[in-house]
């Protein structure tokens, strides 16, 4: 039987789930529920003498203010606006256009080669931007008209573009991993290194699927015609197109992995590098810089708005005893520790149908993190596994943001049904990647061990 205070925890979580469907901004929902349930908790405590109660007076608001101040002064989170600026500037730098032209000319002559080219560009962009929206929109605008012109199935093309764009949320430098590291007080560098192999593994699974589909179901894709022959000039042109983003990736991730700079300082290096690429490609001007800065400000404001609302929500939930309630609930499940981890991952997967990864990371992850540690699992391994499970949230309707981004810029002939059908195989591949990392933890732990011993 639940204790009285536990009903407040259940009510708070239940109200959050219900209000998500009301259409109110998530940041306001989180902050509003924090205020309402803090008042209910304090007032209720004046009339009921509970043996195990956590919220007894109005000092809860002082705690909320202190936590918000601590979040806003967190040095690690300074990296977020700089990585966002880096991604937006790289989107405008012309690098992707050069990559697309050269990759299509080099790989497109093979059946399924266009799809492989898009995934390779998605991997390069993932390792240099970390912004899903920018990657999906850019890949869609560059590749969808070409693939449809070459008689690719709309569903097949849609699945390739949407899934390739989501790689940026997992492959470092990832905004999601920075926030997860902050929530659980983990090293950002460790998480980046732990996620690198699984991220590349997922990209490889995409490529293998496209190649096998081209072999066994050739009607969904056709090789382009009238391509220039492979020559030294074409190979050299492709290498020149790959070098700039590769140099940017090495300057950011290499400086982190080698311990030269912190992730926050590396974000500054990346922002400068992306700007230099725009200048070298003669795409830079003051109007473009102003637009990138404006979009960076808006995106950062959205992220931190939810961040602050979630911080207030988490403080109140924990003060009501939410940590202990969730911990006892999970550990009370009649399953082995491995079974409990599976249950947590299933909750994250199902929540991804209705919530954005940011809300899940800020609310659910801090609650289950201590449980994972108590069960004896490596927290870096679990966080990467959790991030893989959350990546499906970009492709699963009704709140799959990559689906909305793609539909917004896709040609009119590509319907919503085409997009939904196209992403199903890639969602299954994401779940396969979760299974592989679950069975083989060294996919996550090997690289940090090699780097740090």
BELZI-V849832 format. One record per residue. N is the residue number from 1. RES is the residue in three letters. PHI is phi in radians with two decimals (NA if undefined). PSI is psi in whole degrees, -180 to 180 (* if undefined). OMEGA is omega in degrees with one decimal (* if undefined). Layout:
n->[N	N]
res->[RES	RES]
phi->[PHI	PHI]
psi->[PSI	PSI]
omega->[OMEGA	OMEGA]
This chain:
n->[1	2	3	4	5	6	7	8	9	10	11	12	13	14	15	16	17	18	19	20	21	22	23	24	25	26	27	28	29	30	31	32	33	34	35	36	37	38	39	40	41	42	43	44	45	46	47	48	49	50	51	52	53	54	55	56	57	58	59	60	61	62	63	64	65	66	67	68	69	70	71	72	73	74	75	76	77	78	79	80	81	82	83	84	85	86	87	88	89	90	91	92	93	94	95	96	97	98	99	100	101	102	103	104	105	106	107	108	109	110	111	112	113	114	115	116	117	118	119	120	121	122	123	124	125	126	127	128	129	130	131	132	133	134	135	136	137	138	139	140	141	142	143	144	145	146	147	148	149	150	151	152	153	154	155	156	157	158	159	160	161	162	163	164	165	166	167	168	169	170	171	172	173	174	175	176	177	178	179	180	181	182	183	184	185	186	187	188	189	190	191	192	193	194	195	196	197	198	199	200	201	202	203	204	205	206	207	208	209	210	211	212	213	214	215	216	217	218	219	220	221	222	223	224	225	226	227	228	229	230	231	232	233	234	235	236	237	238	239	240	241	242	243	244	245	246	247	248	249	250	251	252	253	254	255	256	257	258	259	260	261	262	263	264	265	266	267	268	269	270	271	272	273	274	275	276	277	278	279	280	281	282	283	284	285	286	287	288	289	290	291	292	293	294	295	296	297	298	299	300	301	302	303	304	305	306	307	308	309	310	311	312	313	314	315	316	317	318	319	320	321	322	323	324	325	326	327	328	329	330	331	332	333	334	335	336	337	338	339	340	341	342	343	344	345	346	347	348	349	350	351	352	353	354	355	356	357	358	359	360	361	362	363	364	365	366	367	368	369	370	371	372	373	374	375	376	377	378	379	380	381	382	383	384	385	386	387	388	389	390	391	392	393	394	395	396	397	398	399	400	401	402	403	404	405	406	407	408	409	410	411	412	413	414	415	416	417	418	419	420	421	422	423	424	425	426	427	428	429	430	431	432	433	434	435	436	437	438	439	440	441	442	443	444	445	446	447	448	449	450	451	452	453]
res->[UNK	UNK	UNK	UNK	UNK	UNK	UNK	UNK	UNK	UNK	UNK	UNK	UNK	UNK	UNK	UNK	UNK	UNK	UNK	UNK	UNK	UNK	UNK	UNK	UNK	UNK	UNK	UNK	UNK	UNK	UNK	UNK	UNK	UNK	UNK	UNK	UNK	UNK	UNK	UNK	UNK	UNK	UNK	UNK	UNK	UNK	UNK	UNK	UNK	UNK	UNK	UNK	UNK	UNK	UNK	UNK	UNK	UNK	UNK	UNK	UNK	UNK	UNK	UNK	UNK	UNK	UNK	UNK	UNK	UNK	UNK	UNK	UNK	UNK	UNK	UNK	UNK	UNK	UNK	UNK	UNK	UNK	UNK	UNK	UNK	UNK	UNK	UNK	UNK	UNK	UNK	UNK	UNK	UNK	UNK	UNK	UNK	UNK	UNK	UNK	UNK	UNK	UNK	UNK	UNK	UNK	UNK	UNK	UNK	UNK	UNK	UNK	UNK	UNK	UNK	UNK	UNK	UNK	UNK	UNK	UNK	UNK	UNK	UNK	UNK	UNK	UNK	UNK	UNK	UNK	UNK	UNK	UNK	UNK	UNK	UNK	UNK	UNK	UNK	UNK	UNK	UNK	UNK	UNK	UNK	UNK	UNK	UNK	UNK	UNK	UNK	UNK	UNK	UNK	UNK	UNK	UNK	UNK	UNK	UNK	UNK	UNK	UNK	UNK	UNK	UNK	UNK	UNK	UNK	UNK	UNK	UNK	UNK	UNK	UNK	UNK	UNK	UNK	UNK	UNK	UNK	UNK	UNK	UNK	UNK	UNK	UNK	UNK	UNK	UNK	UNK	UNK	UNK	UNK	UNK	UNK	UNK	UNK	UNK	UNK	UNK	UNK	UNK	UNK	UNK	UNK	UNK	UNK	UNK	UNK	UNK	UNK	UNK	UNK	UNK	UNK	UNK	UNK	UNK	UNK	UNK	UNK	UNK	UNK	UNK	UNK	UNK	UNK	UNK	UNK	UNK	UNK	UNK	UNK	UNK	UNK	UNK	UNK	UNK	UNK	UNK	UNK	UNK	UNK	UNK	UNK	UNK	UNK	UNK	UNK	UNK	UNK	UNK	UNK	UNK	UNK	UNK	UNK	UNK	UNK	UNK	UNK	UNK	UNK	UNK	UNK	UNK	UNK	UNK	UNK	UNK	UNK	UNK	UNK	UNK	UNK	UNK	UNK	UNK	UNK	UNK	UNK	UNK	UNK	UNK	UNK	UNK	UNK	UNK	UNK	UNK	UNK	UNK	UNK	UNK	UNK	UNK	UNK	UNK	UNK	UNK	UNK	UNK	UNK	UNK	UNK	UNK	UNK	UNK	UNK	UNK	UNK	UNK	UNK	UNK	UNK	UNK	UNK	UNK	UNK	UNK	UNK	UNK	UNK	UNK	UNK	UNK	UNK	UNK	UNK	UNK	UNK	UNK	UNK	UNK	UNK	UNK	UNK	UNK	UNK	UNK	UNK	UNK	UNK	UNK	UNK	UNK	UNK	UNK	UNK	UNK	UNK	UNK	UNK	UNK	UNK	UNK	UNK	UNK	UNK	UNK	UNK	UNK	UNK	UNK	UNK	UNK	UNK	UNK	UNK	UNK	UNK	UNK	UNK	UNK	UNK	UNK	UNK	UNK	UNK	UNK	UNK	UNK	UNK	UNK	UNK	UNK	UNK	UNK	UNK	UNK	UNK	UNK	UNK	UNK	UNK	UNK	UNK	UNK	UNK	UNK	UNK	UNK	UNK	UNK	UNK	UNK	UNK	UNK	UNK	UNK	UNK	UNK	UNK	UNK	UNK	UNK	UNK	UNK	UNK	UNK	UNK	UNK	UNK	UNK	UNK	UNK	UNK	UNK	UNK	UNK	UNK	UNK	UNK	UNK	UNK	UNK	UNK	UNK	UNK	UNK	UNK	UNK	UNK	UNK	UNK	UNK	UNK	UNK	UNK	UNK	UNK	UNK]
phi->[NA	-1.24	-1.35	-1.06	-1.14	-1.19	-1.14	-1.17	-1.07	-1.09	-1.14	-1.14	-1.16	-1.12	-1.12	-1.08	-1.08	-1.18	-1.25	-1.01	-1.51	-1.41	1.65	-1.21	-1.01	-1.06	-1.03	-1.23	-1.07	-1.11	-1.16	-1.10	-1.13	-1.07	-1.17	-1.08	-1.36	-1.21	-1.12	-1.04	-1.11	-1.18	-1.10	-1.09	-1.15	-1.32	-1.94	-2.08	-1.72	-1.66	-1.23	-2.07	-2.35	-2.02	-1.92	-2.09	-2.70	-1.39	-1.17	-1.01	-1.23	-1.11	-1.13	-1.07	-1.08	-1.11	-1.17	-1.13	-1.09	-1.11	-1.14	-1.24	-1.73	-1.28	-1.11	-1.10	-1.26	-1.09	-1.16	-1.02	-1.10	-1.28	-1.18	-1.12	-1.04	-1.05	-1.13	-1.19	-1.18	-1.14	-1.05	-1.62	-1.41	1.54	-1.11	-1.12	-1.08	-1.12	-1.08	-1.10	-1.05	-1.26	-1.18	-1.12	-1.15	-1.51	-1.71	-1.19	-1.23	-1.65	-1.11	1.48	-1.12	-1.08	-1.10	-1.08	-1.07	-1.10	-1.15	-1.08	-1.14	-1.05	-1.16	-1.08	-1.21	-1.07	-1.43	-2.29	-2.23	1.37	-1.97	-1.13	-0.99	-1.11	-1.16	-1.11	-1.10	-1.15	-1.10	-1.13	-1.16	-1.45	-1.87	-1.01	-1.05	-1.16	-1.14	-1.18	-1.12	-1.57	1.20	-1.26	-1.05	-0.97	-1.17	-1.09	-1.11	-1.11	-1.09	-1.10	-1.16	-1.09	-1.26	-1.10	-1.18	-1.38	-1.07	-1.14	-1.44	-1.98	-1.21	-1.08	-1.39	-1.96	-1.09	-1.07	-1.19	-1.09	-1.18	-1.11	-1.08	-1.14	-1.15	-1.97	0.96	-1.79	-1.28	-1.10	-1.05	-1.09	-1.15	-1.03	-1.17	-1.14	-1.52	-1.12	-1.14	-1.04	-1.13	-1.18	-1.06	-1.12	-1.06	-1.14	-1.05	-1.05	-1.10	-1.07	-1.10	-1.10	-1.12	-1.14	-1.12	-1.10	-1.34	-1.65	-2.41	-1.10	-1.22	-1.48	-2.67	-2.28	-1.25	-1.10	-2.00	1.05	-1.58	-1.17	-1.15	-1.17	-2.49	-1.06	-1.11	-1.17	-1.10	-1.16	-1.12	-1.15	-1.09	-1.16	-1.27	-1.36	-1.03	-1.02	-1.14	-1.14	-1.10	-1.13	-1.05	-1.15	-1.19	-1.44	-1.23	-1.07	-1.18	-1.28	-1.12	-1.48	1.34	-1.28	-2.35	-1.43	-0.98	-1.15	-1.17	-1.12	-1.08	-1.13	-1.07	-1.12	-1.09	-1.15	-1.08	-1.11	-1.14	-1.11	-1.12	-1.11	-1.17	-1.11	-1.52	1.04	-1.82	-1.52	-2.71	-1.16	-1.13	-1.14	-1.06	-1.10	-1.16	-1.11	-1.12	-1.13	-1.17	-1.09	-1.10	-1.12	-1.09	-1.10	-1.11	-1.05	-1.10	-1.30	-1.05	-1.14	-1.04	-1.24	-1.06	-1.17	-1.11	-1.10	-1.05	-1.17	-1.08	-1.15	-1.06	-1.22	-1.17	-1.30	1.75	-1.10	-1.01	-1.14	-1.14	-1.12	-1.07	-1.17	-1.16	-1.20	-1.27	-1.47	-1.16	-1.31	-2.35	-1.23	-0.94	-1.10	-1.10	-1.15	-1.07	-1.08	-1.07	-1.07	-1.15	-1.13	-1.08	-1.10	-1.12	-1.17	-1.07	-1.15	-1.22	-2.12	-2.13	-1.33	-1.03	-1.15	-1.11	-1.12	-1.14	-1.41	-1.83	-1.36	-1.04	-1.10	-1.34	-1.61	-0.95	-1.05	-1.13	-1.07	-1.12	-1.09	-1.40	1.62	-1.64	-1.23	-1.26	-1.11	-1.03	-1.15	-1.11	-1.13	-1.08	-1.10	-1.13	-1.07	-1.12	-1.25	-1.07	-1.11	-1.11	-1.33	-1.96	-1.62	-1.23	-1.59	-1.96	-1.36	-1.11	-1.09	-1.15	-1.20	-1.03	-1.16	-1.09	-1.18	-2.11	-1.25	-1.02	-1.01	-1.22	-1.58	-1.59	-1.09	-1.11	-1.01	-1.16	-1.05	-1.16	-1.20	-1.49	-0.99	-1.04	-1.32	-1.11	-1.11	-1.15	-1.10	-1.16	-1.11	-1.11	-1.03	-1.10	-1.12	-1.19	-1.14	-1.35	-2.08	-1.03	-1.16	-1.03	-1.65	-1.51	-1.12	-1.13	-1.01	-1.16	-1.15	-1.27	-1.83	1.27]
psi->[135	145	165	-43	-27	-27	-32	-40	-47	-42	-39	-46	-40	-42	-38	-46	-42	-43	-20	-34	1	-19	-5	149	138	-38	-42	-36	-48	-49	-41	-44	-35	-44	-47	-48	-22	-41	-47	-43	-47	-45	-43	-37	-20	-21	-16	134	90	140	-37	89	150	-28	112	-17	-178	3	-8	-33	-33	-39	-42	-45	-43	-41	-40	-42	-41	-39	-45	-20	10	121	-35	-40	-11	-24	-27	-56	-30	-38	-36	-45	-43	-45	-44	-38	-39	-35	-35	-2	-13	-1	-44	-39	-44	-41	-44	-46	-47	-39	-38	-43	-33	-49	-20	-16	-16	149	125	-3	-34	-43	-43	-41	-43	-42	-41	-42	-38	-39	-45	-43	-35	-39	1	-3	-56	9	111	-47	-47	-41	-46	-46	-44	-46	-40	-45	-34	-37	-32	-47	-38	-47	-40	-36	-33	20	29	144	133	-38	-45	-46	-41	-44	-41	-48	-49	-44	-39	-37	-26	-11	-24	-19	-12	-47	128	151	121	129	-39	-42	-34	-45	-41	-41	-41	-40	-32	12	45	163	126	-39	-42	-43	-41	-47	-39	-32	-13	-50	-48	-36	-45	-34	-44	-43	-39	-40	-40	-47	-44	-41	-44	-43	-46	-38	-40	-33	-47	-15	64	-17	-16	-11	145	146	142	160	164	39	149	149	153	128	169	-37	-40	-43	-42	-39	-39	-42	-40	-33	-33	-31	-47	-53	-33	-41	-39	-43	-47	-35	-34	-60	-39	-41	-31	-50	-32	-3	16	-43	165	165	-35	-44	-36	-34	-39	-40	-43	-42	-43	-43	-43	-38	-42	-37	-40	-38	-45	-33	6	35	-7	134	171	-36	-42	-42	-43	-40	-42	-43	-40	-46	-35	-43	-45	-48	-44	-39	-42	-46	-48	-26	-48	-37	-47	-41	-42	-34	-47	-42	-45	-38	-47	-44	-42	-37	-30	-8	21	-38	-51	-37	-48	-42	-47	-34	-46	-44	-15	-7	130	60	165	167	-39	-40	-37	-41	-41	-41	-44	-44	-37	-39	-44	-41	-47	-40	-30	-17	-26	-20	155	157	-30	-47	-41	-42	-39	-25	-53	-44	-46	-25	-37	-18	-52	-33	-43	-43	-43	-29	-8	16	152	128	-34	-44	-45	-42	-42	-40	-43	-41	-40	-43	-38	-23	-27	-22	-21	-19	-12	124	159	-4	31	103	-33	-32	-40	-43	-46	-45	-32	-26	-4	154	154	-26	-15	112	169	-37	-39	-45	-46	-44	-36	-31	-14	-50	-34	-31	-42	-38	-37	-42	-34	-40	-40	-44	-43	-43	-34	-42	-36	83	-24	-15	-29	-43	-16	-50	-46	-35	-41	-42	-47	0	*]
omega->[179.5	170.0	-173.6	-177.2	-179.4	176.4	176.8	177.3	179.5	-179.6	-179.2	178.6	179.5	178.7	178.3	-179.4	-179.1	-175.9	176.0	-177.2	-178.4	-178.5	176.4	175.8	-174.5	-179.1	179.7	177.5	-178.3	-178.6	-179.8	178.0	177.3	179.9	-176.5	-175.1	172.5	176.6	178.9	-178.3	-178.6	-179.8	-179.8	-178.0	-179.7	-174.6	-179.6	179.1	-178.5	179.6	179.8	178.4	-167.5	-176.1	-172.8	-179.1	-172.2	177.8	176.8	-179.6	173.9	178.3	179.6	-179.6	179.8	-179.8	178.8	178.6	179.1	178.7	-175.9	178.1	-178.9	-176.8	-177.7	-175.1	174.4	180.0	-174.3	-178.6	-179.6	175.1	176.3	176.7	-179.5	-179.6	-179.2	178.5	179.2	177.4	-176.7	-171.0	-177.9	-179.5	-176.3	-179.9	179.2	178.7	-176.7	-179.0	-176.4	179.4	177.7	179.8	-176.6	-174.6	-171.0	-178.3	179.2	178.3	-175.3	-176.8	177.4	178.4	177.5	179.2	179.4	-179.6	178.2	176.9	176.6	178.5	178.7	179.3	178.4	-178.2	-179.9	177.7	-177.0	-178.8	-174.1	-177.1	-179.5	-178.0	-177.9	-178.5	-178.1	179.1	-179.8	-178.0	-177.4	-167.9	-175.8	178.9	-179.1	-177.6	178.8	177.4	179.7	173.1	171.2	174.4	178.7	179.5	-179.2	179.5	-179.5	179.5	179.8	-176.4	-176.6	-177.2	179.2	179.7	-177.9	-178.8	-178.0	-178.5	-178.1	-178.6	-179.2	-1.8	-173.5	176.7	-179.6	-179.0	177.1	-179.5	178.6	177.9	178.8	-177.3	-176.2	178.0	177.4	175.4	177.8	178.7	178.4	179.1	178.3	-179.2	179.8	-176.6	-174.0	-178.5	176.7	178.7	177.3	175.8	179.9	176.2	177.5	177.0	177.1	-178.0	179.5	179.6	-179.6	-179.8	-179.6	177.5	178.5	-179.0	-171.7	177.9	-171.1	-177.1	-178.6	179.5	-179.1	178.2	178.7	178.4	176.0	175.3	177.4	179.8	176.8	-178.8	177.2	-179.8	179.4	178.9	179.9	177.6	178.3	178.8	178.5	178.7	-178.5	-171.9	-176.8	178.7	178.3	177.3	178.3	179.2	-178.3	-179.7	-179.3	-176.6	-179.9	179.9	176.5	-175.3	-179.4	177.2	-178.9	-179.1	174.3	177.4	179.6	178.0	177.9	176.8	176.0	176.5	179.4	179.0	177.5	-179.3	178.8	177.7	178.6	177.3	177.8	178.8	-178.9	179.0	177.5	176.8	-172.4	169.6	-174.8	178.9	178.5	177.9	179.4	-180.0	178.2	178.8	179.5	180.0	176.0	179.6	-179.4	-179.2	178.8	178.9	177.1	-177.9	-176.7	173.5	176.8	-179.8	-177.4	176.2	179.3	177.6	177.8	179.0	-177.6	179.4	-179.1	-179.2	-179.8	179.3	174.7	-179.0	-177.0	179.2	-177.5	-178.9	-179.9	-179.6	-179.6	-179.9	-179.0	-178.3	176.2	177.5	-177.4	179.2	174.6	175.6	177.2	177.8	179.0	177.0	178.6	178.6	179.3	179.8	176.9	177.2	179.5	-179.4	-179.1	178.7	179.9	175.2	-171.0	-176.3	173.8	179.9	-175.8	178.8	-179.6	-179.5	-175.4	-175.7	-173.6	-173.4	178.4	-179.9	-176.4	-179.7	178.9	178.2	179.6	178.2	179.6	179.0	175.1	-179.2	176.4	-172.9	177.8	176.9	-178.1	-178.0	177.3	176.6	178.5	179.1	176.6	179.1	-179.3	-179.5	177.9	-176.5	178.7	-175.5	-175.6	176.2	7.2	-174.7	177.9	-172.0	178.2	178.2	178.8	179.4	-177.4	-179.5	-177.8	-176.1	-178.9	175.7	-177.5	-179.0	179.3	-177.3	176.9	178.5	175.8	-176.7	-179.7	179.7	-176.2	-175.3	-176.5	178.8	-177.4	172.2	177.5	176.5	176.0	177.7	175.1	177.6	175.7	-179.7	-179.5	178.7	177.7	-177.5	-176.5	-177.9	-178.8	172.4	176.8	-167.9	-174.8	-175.0	175.2	177.9	-179.1	-176.5	-173.9	178.5	*]
